[in-house]
Amino acid sequence: MEGMAQHPVPRTVEEVFSDYKGRRAGLIKALTTDVEKFYQLCDPEKENLCLYGFPNETWEVNLPVEEVPPELPEPALGINFARDGMQEKDWLSLVAVHSDSWLLAVAFYFGARFGFGKNDRKRLFQMINDLPTVFELATGTAKQSKDQLTAHNNGSNSKYKSSGKSRQSESQTKGVKMSAPVKEEVDSGEEEEDDDEQGATCGACGDNYGTDEFWICCDMCEKWFHGKCVKITPAKAEHIKQYKCPGCSIKKPRIG
């Protein structure tokens, strides 16, 4: 396979993440800027074809490797067979989803091969999870998520801002990145928002923020909590005007 043996094998968390980003960038090009070329290469009359991304941010459509088992996990086989049987948009979305799955498989293959411990695996996944998925970028979902978040926060009353964000998380159910624990300076830009996401921790269990989890903020102490840690579901949050965490609920109210 072209390019497969030309790149150094990643052995650390940072090297695996760099490998992931390069492969991801190649796949994104195939499904966005190079989509016409990609479409033409996926001829249904040809044999089983796969979409490969390489660490140098290139991509190719090719036959799967002949070795069994292969050195690396293989992408989805036969993506070309479905090309003319679906709407182009739906077909590209399907390829994008399988591409995301393959990227994770490759990254954690390296993690398993070189004995990453629990903390290294967790750190690698958090680094990967901070990036939009191939599916989100190929379908425009990631941009839509940002726009919805900004519009909601700019139009909401700051007193109930946390409750509003928790409710928005429930509405984003189609692979969209959930609303993150962010500080009051929402208008200062996306970079600051990303920094806040990475540093947020649950006030109950102490774990870091995860984009696939429901969070809620206490209106009293302004700490963020996993919904599961404080037994609050998205449905319950819809009916909470002012949320008090368990710690604040048992405190005596201040006089004056």
Residue, then its C-alpha position, 0 to 999 in steps of 0.5 A: m500500500e502506497g505510503m503505508a511503510q513510508h511513515p515512521v511508526p508512532r510510539t507515544v501519545e503525541e506521535v499517535f495523535s499527530d498520525y491521527k491528525g494527518r490521516r484525518a486531514g487526508l480523509i477530510k480533503a477526500l470528502t470535501t475539497d477533492v470530493e469530485k475526484f473521490y467520487q469518480l475513483c469510487d467506480p461501482e464496477k471495480e472491485n472492493l475499494c477502500l478510502y485510506g488517509f495517510p499521516n502526510e495529509t494525503w488520501e487514496v482509494n485503493l484495494p485492501v491489503e492482501e495480508v491477513p491479518p493486515e498490519l493496521p486495521e483496514p477501512a470499510l471495504g466496498i465503499n464504491f458499491a453503494r455509490d450509485g445506490m444512494q443520494e450522493k450526500d448520504w453516501l458521503s456521510l456514510v463514508a465519513v462515519h466509517s472513516d471516523s471509526w477507522l481513524l479511532a481503530v488505527a489510533f488505538y491499535f498503536g496504543a495497544r501495540f505499544g502498551f499505553g496505560k489507562n491514563d495514556r489511553k484516556r489522554l489520547f482519546q481526549m485529544i482526539n475528542d477535542l477535534p470535530t469528527v470527519f462526519e461533522l466536517a464533511t456534513g457541515t454539522a460542526k459549523q452548525s453546532k458552533d452557530q447554534l451555541t453562539a446564537h443561544n448564549n447571546g440571546s439568553n438571560s445570563k442568570y439562567k445561562s447554565s440551564g439554557k446550555s444544559r437544555q441545548s445539549e439534549s437537542q443536539t442528538k445527531g452527532v453534534k458536539m454538545s454544549a460545553p462548560v464555558k465561562e461568561e466571556v462567550d464573545s471572546g472567540e472560539e479559541e478561548e471556548d476550546d480552552d475552557e472545554q479542555g479544562a472543565t472538570c465535574g464537581a462531583c467525580g472530578d473527571n474532565y469534560g467529555t463532549d458526548e456527555f450531558w452536563i449541567c451547571c449549578d446556578m449558586c456555586e457555578k460548578w459543572f457536573h455530569g448529569k449522571c453524577v447529580k441524577i439530572t437528565p436532559a428531560k429533567a433539566e428542561h423544567i429546572k429554572q434555577y439548578k442547585c447542586p447537592g452541596c448548595s442544596i443543603k446549605k442554609p440560605r443567607i440572610g440579607 
